[in-house]
Amino acid sequence: MAAASPKLIKELREKSGAGMLDCKKALVACDGDLEEAMKHLREAGLSKAAKKSSNVAAEGIISIKVTDDYKKATMVEINSQTDFVAKNENFLNLVSEITDHVQATAVTSTEELNTTTINGTNFEEYLNSKIATIGENIVARKMITISTDNGVVNGYVHLGKVGVLLAATCNDDAKEKTQDLLKKIAMHAASMKPTVISYKDFTTEFVESENKGIVADIEKLNIELHRLGKPEKNVPEFVSMSQLTDEAIKAAEERMAEELKAEGKPEKIIPNILKGKIARWIEDNTQLDKAHALLSQNYVMDDSMTVEQAIKACDESIEIVEYVRFELGDGIEKKEEDFAAEVAAQMAK
């Protein structure tokens, strides 16, 4: 029998997932011994993976898996070098397999993942063999699994580029509608990019720093608006509900009441006018919450209410307790490619 007969090549290809030409070369090198050929491919895979490991992998896909009972959800970010490979069936199958494995092992980092065993093989070796087959550097970059015993979890992925997981506690009779609500809120978060669940999660240092920045930006904008003869924006005293103490709100009410009296407004209608002015003042002075706190944002499904109001309208027992958002390639410094220089370099070899 020939060392690399079509039958042997087919069998090796099915076992290894490697390309037909690689299988043929391995069989020829190993005199038709399947086990030795498998070993040869693994070693070749390690070599190819090592060569590709320095290549920047900023494309890829974000994947989630929610268990049927909505008690556990896993999200992973698997990176590839190009968006083209990210749409490849082999890559998509790999992502699905890794997502299942991460949920089963509950690992939370690449380092932990590399110490696990998948399909009887060390994960790092397994991934290197896939890199050799697919032909690009692949990185299992981020992963997380959330769970709950007294509520539900759910999530959403937008076009494989942005993923969100949420966990909420709720009454037993509210679990089904909570599942649906969490999916919608996850869609909201994918779009609106909140960084925390509530303004109560902000640090004092963050609020103070952002307060200065937001005020400076509005003052700079007002200079341009004034030059153009357009209405200027209100410059806020504060930027978050975390700063709006009872004393601060009372001081604002008293100041507004005095202004209304000075304008000659009748005493009896001032309280009604104050309600609207205070609501507007709070809106102006909680801009940080609208930008970063999920519960304070206007709900994209119905912008007449906040996310917090939408939750309470669904069921008073629902409370979001965990929120995670992944954005593909976030934080990866992409290499600027000079195509002409790359071609010239290849021709010079």
C-alpha positions, -999 to 999 in steps of 0.1 A, spaced: 0 0 0 13 34 -9 26 55 21 1 83 12 -28 65 -4 -61 85 -9 -77 63 18 -50 70 44 -50 107 35 -88 109 40 -85 90 73 -57 112 86 -76 144 75 -107 133 94 -87 125 126 -65 156 125 -85 183 107 -54 193 88 -53 201 51 -50 174 25 -15 184 14 -2 185 50 -17 150 56 0 137 25 34 151 35 30 137 70 22 102 57 50 102 32 74 113 60 62 86 83 60 58 57 22 56 60 21 51 98 -11 70 109 -1 74 146 33 87 136 17 110 110 -6 124 137 24 131 159 42 147 129 12 170 123 10 180 159 47 189 160 43 208 127 13 225 142 33 237 171 60 250 147 34 269 126 16 282 157 49 295 171 56 314 139 21 329 139 20 338 176 35 373 170 8 382 145 -18 406 159 -52 389 163 -77 417 168 -106 403 147 -127 373 155 -160 367 173 -177 370 207 -198 340 216 -222 333 244 -239 302 257 -269 303 281 -280 270 297 -316 258 291 -326 267 327 -312 302 324 -291 296 355 -256 299 339 -242 319 310 -208 320 294 -192 345 271 -159 343 253 -139 364 229 -118 344 204 -96 365 182 -83 358 147 -61 379 125 -87 387 98 -124 391 96 -124 367 67 -112 338 89 -137 348 116 -165 339 92 -149 305 83 -169 274 93 -138 258 109 -133 289 130 -169 291 140 -169 254 151 -138 261 171 -154 290 189 -185 269 197 -163 241 211 -142 265 232 -173 282 246 -188 249 257 -154 240 272 -151 273 291 -186 268 306 -178 232 316 -145 241 332 -155 276 346 -120 290 337 -117 328 337 -84 334 320 -62 323 291 -36 310 315 -62 288 333 -77 276 300 -42 265 287 -39 241 317 -72 222 309 -77 192 288 -101 192 258 -110 161 238 -82 142 256 -56 168 246 -39 197 264 -58 229 254 -27 247 243 -17 219 220 -53 216 208 -54 252 199 -20 251 181 -33 223 159 -63 245 150 -40 274 142 -20 251 119 -52 240 101 -69 274 99 -37 292 90 -39 323 113 -30 332 148 -59 325 171 -62 337 207 -88 327 234 -85 362 249 -114 368 273 -139 345 291 -164 347 319 -192 325 333 -219 340 355 -246 320 374 -274 324 399 -293 303 423 -322 327 430 -329 343 397 -320 341 360 -292 350 336 -294 359 299 -273 377 272 -271 390 237 -244 392 210 -246 418 183 -231 405 150 -204 387 169 -188 420 177 -203 430 211 -216 407 238 -234 413 270 -243 390 299 -267 400 328 -278 382 360 -309 392 380 -326 381 411 -364 378 411 -394 360 425 -400 325 411 -432 336 393 -413 363 375 -385 342 361 -399 338 326 -406 375 320 -372 383 336 -355 362 310 -371 382 282 -364 415 299 -327 407 304 -323 399 267 -338 433 258 -316 451 284 -286 433 271 -294 446 236 -297 481 252 -263 477 269 -246 464 237 -257 497 220 -254 522 249 -221 510 264 -227 515 302 -197 507 323 -215 499 356 -249 488 368 -257 519 390 -242 553 398 -236 538 433 -208 518 417 -188 549 408 -157 557 428 -155 592 443 -123 599 424 -140 589 391 -169 612 397 -147 642 407 -125 637 377 -154 634 352 -172 664 368 -142 686 359 -140 672 324 -177 675 316 -179 711 329 -148 720 309 -162 705 277 -195 724 281 -178 757 288 -156 752 257 -188 744 237 -205 775 250 -177 797 238 -184 785 202 -222 787 206 -218 823 218 -197 831 188 -223 816 165 -252 835 183 -268 802 194 -283 793 228 -257 781 253 -258 749 273 -265 749 310 -232 744 329 -239 718 356 -227 720 392 -227 682 395 -227 652 371 -240 623 392 -269 614 416 -241 603 440 -234 641 445 -270 652 448 -274 652 485 -307 664 502 -289 697 510 -278 702 474 -313 697 461 -328 719 487 -303 747 479 -312 744 442 -349 746 450 -345 777 472 -324 794 446 -350 787 418 -378 798 440 -361 831 446 -355 835 409 -392 829 401 -403 854 428 -379 880 413 -395 873 379 -429 882 394 -444 848 393 -475 843 415 -467 826 449 -493 799 444 -480 786 411 -443 786 421 -444 750 435 -458 736 403 -432 754 382 -405 742 406 -413 706 400 -404 709 363 -373 731 369 -359 707 395 -365 677 372 -346 695 345 -319 705 370 -314 669 380 -313 659 344 -285 684 337 -266 674 368 -266 636 363 -249 635 328 -223 610 340 -250 586 351 -267 587 317 -234 580 300 -221 552 323 -247 538 346 -271 512 331 -300 518 354 -299 556 348 -299 554 310 -330 561 289 -342 526 278 -337 522 241 -369 501 238 -389 530 253 -370 562 259 -398 577 279 -384 557 309 -351 548 323 -338 512 324 -345 511 361 -381 523 355 -386 496 328 -374 469 353 -399 480 380 -427 483 354 -420 446 345 -418 433 381 -409 450 414 -389 419 425 -363 421 396 -329 434 406 -299 433 382 -269 420 402 -243 413 375 -234 429 342 -205 421 318 -199 436 284 -172 425 258 -164 445 227 -143 427 201 -107 438 200 -111 463 227 -77 473 240 -57 455 213 -34 478 194 -38 470 158 -8 470 135 -11 495 106 -5 475 75 15 491 46 4 468 17 29 483 -8 58 478 16 47 443 24 46 433 -13 80 449 -18 95 430 11 81 397 -2 95 404 -37 129 411 -22 131 376 -6 
